Amino acid sequence: MNIYDTLIIGAGMSGLAAGIRLAMFDQKVCILERHKVPGGLNSYYERKGRKLDVGLHAMTNFARRGERGRPLTKLLKQLRIPYEKLELSQQNFSKILFPDNSISFSNDPQLLIEEIERNFPQQKDNFARLLKLVTDFDDVNLNNKQQSAKKKVREIISDERLLEMIFCPLLIYGSAWENDMDFSQFVIMFKSIYLEGFSRPKNGVRTIINLLLEKFTQLGGELRLGTGVKTIDVEKGAVAGVTLDSGEKIQSSRILSSIGLPETMSIVSEGRESAVVGNMSFTETILFFDKKPGDKEIKETIIFYNENDKYDYKRPQTLYDYRSAVICFPNNFVCDDYEEGIIRVTFIANSEKWNELDKKTYLQNKQEVRDKALALVARLFPEFQANLLYHDVFTPITITRFTGHFDGAVYGTTQKARDGRTGIKNLFICGTDQGFLGIVGAMLSGISMANLHCLMKGEKA
Amino acid sequence: MDEKAVRQKIIDIIAEIAIDEDLSNLDDNVKLRDQLDLDSMDFLDVVMELKKRYKIEVPTEDYPKLATLKSCIEYLGPSFH
């Protein structure tokens, strides 16, 4: 029987990054992935010759080559992947679109500062104070206490309309909480979106996943796709190994799980109290057109749209909430990889409601999601007259099926395990439920949990 | 092993860790941290590479001895045979 130093559950960004670190320092490591394709929450698929990405609208945390102190630079260094390999292409600019105001931002924070000054002149100094608070805050400290970001930001920004606009992209791009987020997470997101910004690797998320896979296997790591873990076997309070869906047992003295905290605890053999499952799930419609939005002077990369002054980021009472949306234009990065025009529209959704539907109503509602997405695009951009060539819609059900996240909860539990500990000896968490966010955050999470729990103390088991 | 060879071995390790950095003009007397974008995570890598390549163990309390190239050479020199 094989005995491993560390087993990693899940071949998403965090699991792969952790695997690279361990294989780099000669641990015997195996990544177990239930799905046939790696990537987890950020994956890809192909339909009718078209390449589709899930998860990734854009990569946050843009950094130029060698730019110091940036999370992206840090993680590339830790993984020993050269910057050039990502072939990053920057966004044009993005926009927060509310009824009476719009704020544009790009990878140059100056634009955001000017836009806020233009729209909210009285908040100019307050925003400068917020910027200072954010820049000075040690957001990745694993010992930070949880606190409400809205409460803290409200002490500085006195105009609620501006506060709602600032929070909108940060919430929908990473918050497991409804209508608020932990202040550390707010700072991580603020820096990654407003101060560093969006870019896209050439050919999208595939490029990152392939780079990680290549590195991991070069270093001698083992990856088993289509290999689900049925139970994490615990003996006398410590990890002993896993039992696979097939019944096969694998021994390991240490496990790093990237599948989510409640999801991990639910397969631990000795019963444990589980973490709360998050409420936030989404639908996404991917639309392919015979024209590109850029041809009609639509240059935005991502639009964060909201119909009201208040942004209602919470599980809706209905299947989905089309009063707000994220609209992504993958063509609108400096380099455009696509032949066709693409628009992606994300709505907040209620996974419970989707779960109650029978097959026929489910399919009908997927069509309606598409129609609402098309209607929103038509309303915001009446000049964009194009024929729909192909579309696909994913729902909370799809998310659960392909990622294993309970309730399609994309951002995981509301109770993050920031230090990665689970209460079970030698069972650690990385990824979404450790609490670093986005693709860059996920990889950093894998790296830091591997360093902390698998390399620094125990070293080779 | 002479100082020059030890210096080269240390540079080789740093080159693998700081792949995007230019190492041709390093000053032996200035802290590596001040010349390169290296944080504590990266110093951990230096320590682990020393162990992996040369079986040299650096206890945590000795990490400050790796601050400059000069101090690295002084501290690690005797361990290279």
HADDOCK unambig.tbl for C-alpha pairs under 7 A between the chains (distance, minus, plus):
assign (segid A and resid 25 and name CA) (segid B and resid 52 and name CA) 6.97 0.50 0.50
assign (segid A and resid 66 and name CA) (segid B and resid 20 and name CA) 5.95 0.50 0.50
assign (segid A and resid 68 and name CA) (segid B and resid 37 and name CA) 5.86 0.50 0.50
assign (segid A and resid 77 and name CA) (segid B and resid 17 and name CA) 6.14 0.50 0.50
assign (segid A and resid 77 and name CA) (segid B and resid 18 and name CA) 5.97 0.50 0.50
assign (segid A and resid 77 and name CA) (segid B and resid 19 and name CA) 6.71 0.50 0.50
assign (segid A and resid 80 and name CA) (segid B and resid 17 and name CA) 6.42 0.50 0.50
assign (segid A and resid 80 and name CA) (segid B and resid 19 and name CA) 6.67 0.50 0.50
assign (segid A and resid 82 and name CA) (segid B and resid 19 and name CA) 6.55 0.50 0.50
assign (segid A and resid 82 and name CA) (segid B and resid 20 and name CA) 6.74 0.50 0.50
